[in-house]
Amino acid sequence: MDRAKSVASGPRPLVLLYGGAFDPVHRGHLAMAAGAWAATGADRLCFLPAGQSPFKASGHASAAHRLAMLQRALAALPGAEIDDQELRRPGRSYTIETLRSLRARLGEDVALVWLLGADAAAGLPRWFEASALPQLVHVLVVARPGSPIPDLGAGPEPRFQRCAPGAFRDASAGRWASLDLGAFPEASHGIRARLAAGKAVDDLLPPAVSSYIAAQGLYGPPA
């Protein structure tokens, strides 16, 4: 993403950021992103496929395969973008580094919103340099089955000020909102398990992703 593309109508440009392993990207990812895009009225939606997470073992599919699947999946979300900076960064990947890079490129006045499921949001205090997050980004927490939405304005740092999903433009960072988009039964680990067991997953994946997985022989039973 470059700064020139960040110019948008309205008082403050708003960019919705969705990070994750996308291993593989599935229909739930796309539905969550589309629902959040509509609820926030963001000018841009950008997917950021993760590099090596400090909390997880190495991914099951390579960075190149995960990027290729995401590129194919986003045909269903016209206008959505991909920033692959974390895949190009050596070593472990920290969200705080990604956000600082985006701030340097897009400027201090752009509202950045990081999209998270409630399960992931509960782990925010464990993120690297978590206390610096409210100076860089807003957070939008989407309800997930079995995971209560944490209060990001209370408890350990980082602490954000609560707002409505449509009010992120009022500031460039430091706010949080929650959103219930209904249940998304898909989960990447479950899809990988089904594929490893030789079970069908076509109803859980965008057709282009399903075709790519089959053609590349990804996530199949161990040899």
Secondary structure, 3 states (H helix, E strand, C coil): CCHHHHCCCCCCCEEEEEEECCCCCCHHHHHHHHHHHHHHCCCEEEEEECCECCCCCCCCCCHHHHHHHHHHHHHHCCCCEECCHHHHCCCECCHHHHHHHHHHHHCCCCEEEEEEEHHHHCCHHHCCCHHHHHHCCEEEEECECCECCCCCCCCCCCCCEECCHHHHHHCCCCEEEEECCCCCCCCHHHHHHHHHCCCCCCCCCCHHHHHHHHHHCCCCCCC
